[in-house]
Amino acid sequence: MTGESAARIAALARTADDGDPAERASALRIVLDRAAREYYLADAPSLTDAEYDELYRELVAIEERHPALRSPDSPTVRVGAEPASALEKVRHVGPLYSLANAFDESELFEWQERNRRIAEEAGRGPYVAELKIDGAAVALLYEDGRFVRGATRGDGQVGEDVTHNLRTLRDIPMELAPVDAALPRRLEVRGEVYMPVREFDALNAYRAERGEATLANPRNAAAGSLRQLDPRLTAGRPLSFFGFQLVADPATGDPDPCAGQWETLDLLVAMGIPVNADRRRCDTLAEAYAFALEVEQRRPELGYGIDGVVIKLDDRALWDELGVRGDREPRWAIAYKFAPEVAVTRLEKIDINVGRTGTLNPFARLSPVEVGGVTVKMATLHNFDEVARKDFREGDFVVVKRAGEVIPQLVEALADRRTEDLPRFVVPESCPFCGTPVERPEDEVAVYCPNLACPERLFWTLVHYASRGALDIRGLGERTVRQLLAEEMVGDPADLYELGVEDLMRLEGFAQVSASKLVEAIDASKAKPLSRLLVALGIRHVGEAAARILARHFGSLDALMGADRDTLSGIHGIGDVMAEAVVDYFGRDDNRARIERLRGFGVRFTEPVERSGHRPWEGLTFVVTGTLPTLSRADAKRYIEARGGRVAGSVSGVTDVLVAGENAGSKLERARALGVSEWTEEDLLARGEGDARGEGDARDEGDARGEGDARDEGDARGEGDARDGN
């Protein structure tokens, strides 16, 4: 969900009729349900934890005042969301609960008093205080001491099977160490997979250097890495694990081996499960609260993300007696949540940038201030409606926080600190970069610059055209695009195909080799299928999924350009808004002129048509190694498998063909020693398209050259995709 749609949904909750509890509760459920799906499934939350907690607590209060308004599908009686991906669903041996939250000392002691009213002993302790790791919850299933399955939390009852990815984590033992205690034959170890802050920063720096989108925060990076279909991607990520609970499978009849939580943590350590050492057994709740305050002060020094301290009654017998509230929250545990890290600074200027689709996006330039250990100079303002609603004015003192501890955003303006009558911000009537009058569609919150030749819009258009999800022109990143524009060497994506080696060598940082590689990459982009070209064109509302639907439905760009609104809106997955955008795009003379220029340069306007029966490499075993000139490893694998070949990970006596690129390494040496046939990428494509072994077809060529989705391509390079929170 985009930031704009998130803002609209949040506004729905804020503006619901406060006088009607039923309407208010309904609006809050919509917001919280959407936020839960973003958090647990898309790994891309648009609401911060603090915002979610505030709305959740309000819904709890309404349902407590009006029990008749409780709904069986309310977020207050559910955990997370139903898993929805290509990963197989599995049922946990027992429910993975969510936790009630306390935000101050009084709420913590109210929790203790509620427990005391149920069981006198529950009001005294002792307690176990553990750090609340900000990661992805998982359940590890062991049978007779051997790891057999790992799953995400999912909805608390059913999660997604990510065993193949969890096996890549060195922290997770494949076999439990022998211990003195009698372990259940079938047990689940619960814990959190997380990414240390230093490793997260290093990963983002690496991605930025390669022109890739950076990841939003360590939690999203960990969750997204776990949910990849290819474990090689997960293996390339610096993930770690902490365990915190052990649950016996009730189906076996074996009892839990420990009488208390502290004993459980010690047993996990003895079994070889990593457990966070920063924990404390406290005789009183006051001691646990003091520990939480101590941890909050040390939070920036920990090296991994936490958002609170979990406090549990140590005595496991009391867990059964206290039970669970609403099938969601165990009464025997509570999370003491830290306040979001905020700071106050001055809003120096409300500035604007322009995106590739022409959207004018306001952002704040701030007097530098440290928030959460990071110096913040700029912050997002989302959109002009948000600026007006919160009445941000240049010169204001404002509260700034790091959303998800990463993205700086403004919370509010401190109007009572205004020392003079500051003017309200006025939405510009013309684009600040080209002077063209702006447009604001009635049904949208965004303001647009309609000028395709706008220099800032052109910059982002070119960056997008060359991006990995579009035509994937390697080496054409933001810095090079700025250089090309500054030298007036391009004014349209089609101009890229006129660039020569000598042209690029005029740019700072380019020599013969680097210029030649970029020219080759630009030329190779012509062969990408129509679905990738549609993404590259930047048609409003048309992303990768919609582009594939349109390309496969029409087969050619000419057929798509001839379609009317009714035809387009009748296609499953398109709809009226997208149909309108597509017709409007192809109805513009400047867009059609660009398309004809691309046609003249030989850019591919067709999508592969699926055909069957062409399996010339049936029975052959291939190994792909090194960096191929134009194909990712996943692309090459799909190309081979589409023709019946099998792709193995290592060279052996049964290997028939080694496809080798640059830096092939030891696999090439072993293949030569065994007399294995050695092919280049050129050999692979030529033979696949019609050598003596069989005839290739357009579908296969499209697969090999990048028809696959972002996940496949990212997997092959050991990089993330959009589902990681880019």
Secondary structure in CASP SS format (residue, H / E / C, confidence):
PFRMAT SS
TARGET T0000
AUTHOR 0000-0000-0000
METHOD secondary structure of the structure
MODEL  1
M C 1.00
T C 1.00
G H 1.00
E H 1.00
S H 1.00
A H 1.00
A H 1.00
R H 1.00
I H 1.00
A H 1.00
A H 1.00
L H 1.00
A H 1.00
R H 1.00
T H 1.00
A C 1.00
D C 1.00
D C 1.00
G C 1.00
D C 1.00
P H 1.00
A H 1.00
E H 1.00
R H 1.00
A H 1.00
S H 1.00
A H 1.00
L H 1.00
R H 1.00
I H 1.00
V H 1.00
L H 1.00
D H 1.00
R H 1.00
A H 1.00
A H 1.00
R H 1.00
E H 1.00
Y H 1.00
Y H 1.00
L H 1.00
A H 1.00
D C 1.00
A C 1.00
P C 1.00
S C 1.00
L C 1.00
T C 1.00
D H 1.00
A H 1.00
E H 1.00
Y H 1.00
D H 1.00
E H 1.00
L H 1.00
Y H 1.00
R H 1.00
E H 1.00
L H 1.00
V H 1.00
A H 1.00
I H 1.00
E H 1.00
E H 1.00
R H 1.00
H C 1.00
P H 1.00
A H 1.00
L H 1.00
R C 1.00
S C 1.00
P C 1.00
D C 1.00
S C 1.00
P H 1.00
T H 1.00
V H 1.00
R C 1.00
V C 1.00
G C 1.00
A C 1.00
E C 1.00
P C 1.00
A C 1.00
S C 1.00
A C 1.00
L C 1.00
E C 1.00
K E 1.00
V E 1.00
R E 1.00
H C 1.00
V C 1.00
G C 1.00
P C 1.00
L C 1.00
Y C 1.00
S C 1.00
L C 1.00
A C 1.00
N E 1.00
A E 1.00
F C 1.00
D C 1.00
E H 1.00
S H 1.00
E H 1.00
L H 1.00
F H 1.00
E H 1.00
W H 1.00
Q H 1.00
E H 1.00
R H 1.00
N H 1.00
R H 1.00
R H 1.00
I H 1.00
A C 1.00
E H 1.00
E H 1.00
A H 1.00
G H 1.00
R C 1.00
G C 1.00
P C 1.00
Y E 1.00
V E 1.00
A E 1.00
E E 1.00
L E 1.00
K E 1.00
I E 1.00
D C 1.00
G C 1.00
A E 1.00
A E 1.00
V E 1.00
A E 1.00
L E 1.00
L E 1.00
Y E 1.00
E E 1.00
D C 1.00
G C 1.00
R E 1.00
F E 1.00
V E 1.00
R E 1.00
G E 1.00
A E 1.00
T E 1.00
R C 1.00
G C 1.00
D C 1.00
G C 1.00
Q C 1.00
V E 1.00
G E 1.00
E E 1.00
D E 1.00
V C 1.00
T H 1.00
H H 1.00
N H 1.00
L H 1.00
R C 1.00
T C 1.00
L C 1.00
R C 1.00
D C 1.00
I C 1.00
P C 1.00
M C 1.00
E E 1.00
L C 1.00
A C 1.00
P C 1.00
V C 1.00
D C 1.00
A C 1.00
A C 1.00
L C 1.00
P C 1.00
R C 1.00
R E 1.00
L E 1.00
E E 1.00
V E 1.00
R E 1.00
G E 1.00
E E 1.00
V E 1.00
Y E 1.00
M C 1.00
P C 1.00
V H 1.00
R H 1.00
E H 1.00
F H 1.00
D H 1.00
A H 1.00
L H 1.00
N H 1.00
A H 1.00
Y H 1.00
R H 1.00
A H 1.00
E H 1.00
R C 1.00
G C 1.00
E C 1.00
A C 1.00
T C 1.00
L C 1.00
A C 1.00
N C 1.00
P H 1.00
R H 1.00
N H 1.00
A H 1.00
A H 1.00
A H 1.00
G H 1.00
S H 1.00
L H 1.00
R C 1.00
Q C 1.00
L C 1.00
D C 1.00
P H 1.00
R H 1.00
L H 1.00
T H 1.00
A H 1.00
G C 1.00
R C 1.00
P C 1.00
L C 1.00
S E 1.00
F E 1.00
F E 1.00
G E 1.00
F E 1.00
Q E 1.00
L E 1.00
V E 1.00
A E 1.00
D C 1.00
P H 1.00
A H 1.00
T H 1.00
G C 1.00
D C 1.00
P C 1.00
D C 1.00
P C 1.00
C C 1.00
A C 1.00
G E 1.00
Q H 1.00
W H 1.00
E H 1.00
T H 1.00
L H 1.00
D H 1.00
L H 1.00
L H 1.00
V H 1.00
A H 1.00
M C 1.00
G C 1.00
I C 1.00
P C 1.00
V C 1.00
N C 1.00
A C 1.00
D C 1.00
R E 1.00
R E 1.00
R E 1.00
C E 1.00
D C 1.00
T C 1.00
L H 1.00
A H 1.00
E H 1.00
A H 1.00
Y H 1.00
A H 1.00
F H 1.00
A H 1.00
L H 1.00
E H 1.00
V H 1.00
E H 1.00
Q H 1.00
R H 1.00
R H 1.00
P H 1.00
E H 1.00
L C 1.00
G C 1.00
Y C 1.00
G C 1.00
I E 1.00
D E 1.00
G E 1.00
V E 1.00
V E 1.00
I E 1.00
K E 1.00
L E 1.00
D C 1.00
D E 1.00
R H 1.00
A H 1.00
L H 1.00
W H 1.00
D H 1.00
E H 1.00
L H 1.00
G C 1.00
V E 1.00
R E 1.00
G C 1.00
D C 1.00
R C 1.00
E E 1.00
P E 1.00
R C 1.00
W C 1.00
A E 1.00
I E 1.00
A E 1.00
Y E 1.00
K E 1.00
F C 1.00
A C 1.00
P C 1.00
E C 1.00
V E 1.00
A E 1.00
V E 1.00
T E 1.00
R E 1.00
L E 1.00
E E 1.00
K E 1.00
I E 1.00
D E 1.00
I E 1.00
N E 1.00
V E 1.00
G C 1.00
R C 1.00
T C 1.00
G C 1.00
T E 1.00
L E 1.00
N E 1.00
P E 1.00
F E 1.00
A E 1.00
R E 1.00
L E 1.00
S E 1.00
P E 1.00
V E 1.00
E E 1.00
V E 1.00
G C 1.00
G C 1.00
V E 1.00
T E 1.00
V E 1.00
K E 1.00
M E 1.00
A E 1.00
T E 1.00
L C 1.00
H C 1.00
N C 1.00
F H 1.00
D H 1.00
E H 1.00
V H 1.00
A H 1.00
R H 1.00
K H 1.00
D C 1.00
F C 1.00
R C 1.00
E C 1.00
G C 1.00
D C 1.00
F E 1.00
V E 1.00
V E 1.00
V E 1.00
K E 1.00
R E 1.00
A E 1.00
G C 1.00
E C 1.00
V C 1.00
I E 1.00
P E 1.00
Q E 1.00
L E 1.00
V E 1.00
E E 1.00
A E 1.00
L C 1.00
A H 1.00
D H 1.00
R H 1.00
R C 1.00
T C 1.00
E C 1.00
D C 1.00
L C 1.00
P C 1.00
R C 1.00
F C 1.00
V C 1.00
V C 1.00
P C 1.00
E C 1.00
S E 1.00
C C 1.00
P C 1.00
F C 1.00
C C 1.00
G C 1.00
T C 1.00
P E 1.00
V C 1.00
E E 1.00
R C 1.00
P C 1.00
E C 1.00
D C 1.00
E C 1.00
V C 1.00
A C 1.00
V C 1.00
Y E 1.00
C C 1.00
P C 1.00
N C 1.00
L C 1.00
A C 1.00
C C 1.00
P H 1.00
E H 1.00
R H 1.00
L H 1.00
F H 1.00
W H 1.00
T H 1.00
L H 1.00
V H 1.00
H H 1.00
Y H 1.00
A C 1.00
S C 1.00
R C 1.00
G C 1.00
A C 1.00
L C 1.00
D C 1.00
I C 1.00
R C 1.00
G C 1.00
L C 1.00
G C 1.00
E H 1.00
R H 1.00
T H 1.00
V H 1.00
R H 1.00
Q H 1.00
L H 1.00
L H 1.00
A H 1.00
E C 1.00
E C 1.00
M C 1.00
V C 1.00
G C 1.00
D C 1.00
P H 1.00
A H 1.00
D H 1.00
L H 1.00
Y H 1.00
E H 1.00
L C 1.00
G C 1.00
V H 1.00
E H 1.00
D H 1.00
L H 1.00
M C 1.00
R C 1.00
L C 1.00
E C 1.00
G C 1.00
F C 1.00
A C 1.00
Q H 1.00
V H 1.00
S H 1.00
A H 1.00
S H 1.00
K H 1.00
L H 1.00
V H 1.00
E H 1.00
A H 1.00
I H 1.00
D H 1.00
A H 1.00
S H 1.00
K H 1.00
A H 1.00
K C 1.00
P C 1.00
L H 1.00
S H 1.00
R H 1.00
L H 1.00
L H 1.00
V H 1.00
A H 1.00
L H 1.00
G C 1.00
I C 1.00
R C 1.00
H C 1.00
V C 1.00
G C 1.00
E H 1.00
A H 1.00
A H 1.00
A H 1.00
R H 1.00
I H 1.00
L H 1.00
A H 1.00
R H 1.00
H H 1.00
F H 1.00
G C 1.00
S E 1.00
L H 1.00
D H 1.00
A H 1.00
L H 1.00
M H 1.00
G C 1.00
A C 1.00
D C 1.00
R H 1.00
D H 1.00
T H 1.00
L H 1.00
S H 1.00
G C 1.00
I C 1.00
H C 1.00
G C 1.00
I C 1.00
G H 1.00
D H 1.00
V H 1.00
M H 1.00
A H 1.00
E H 1.00
A H 1.00
V H 1.00
V H 1.00
D H 1.00
Y H 1.00
F H 1.00
G C 1.00
R C 1.00
D H 1.00
D H 1.00
N H 1.00
R H 1.00
A H 1.00
R H 1.00
I H 1.00
E H 1.00
R H 1.00
L H 1.00
R H 1.00
G H 1.00
F C 1.00
G C 1.00
V C 1.00
R C 1.00
F C 1.00
T E 1.00
E C 1.00
P C 1.00
V C 1.00
E C 1.00
R C 1.00
S C 1.00
G C 1.00
H C 1.00
R C 1.00
P C 1.00
W C 1.00
E C 1.00
G C 1.00
L C 1.00
T E 1.00
F E 1.00
V E 1.00
V E 1.00
T E 1.00
G C 1.00
T E 1.00
L C 1.00
P C 1.00
T C 1.00
L C 1.00
S C 1.00
R H 1.00
A H 1.00
D H 1.00
A H 1.00
K H 1.00
R H 1.00
Y H 1.00
I H 1.00
E H 1.00
A H 1.00
R C 1.00
G C 1.00
G C 1.00
R E 1.00
V E 1.00
A E 1.00
G C 1.00
S C 1.00
V C 1.00
S C 1.00
G C 1.00
V C 1.00
T C 1.00
D C 1.00
V E 1.00
L E 1.00
V E 1.00
A E 1.00
G C 1.00
E E 1.00
N C 1.00
A C 1.00
G C 1.00
S H 1.00
K H 1.00
L H 1.00
E H 1.00
R H 1.00
A H 1.00
R H 1.00
A H 1.00
L H 1.00
G C 1.00
V C 1.00
S E 1.00
E E 1.00
W E 1.00
T C 1.00
E H 1.00
E H 1.00
D H 1.00
L H 1.00
L H 1.00
A H 1.00
R H 1.00
G H 1.00
E C 1.00
G C 1.00
D E 1.00
A C 1.00
R C 1.00
G E 1.00
E C 1.00
G C 1.00
D C 1.00
A H 1.00
R H 1.00
D H 1.00
E H 1.00
G H 1.00
D H 1.00
A H 1.00
R H 1.00
G H 1.00
E H 1.00
G C 1.00
D C 1.00
A H 1.00
R H 1.00
D H 1.00
E H 1.00
G H 1.00
D H 1.00
A H 1.00
R H 1.00
G C 1.00
E C 1.00
G C 1.00
D C 1.00
A H 1.00
R H 1.00
D H 1.00
G C 1.00
N C 1.00
END
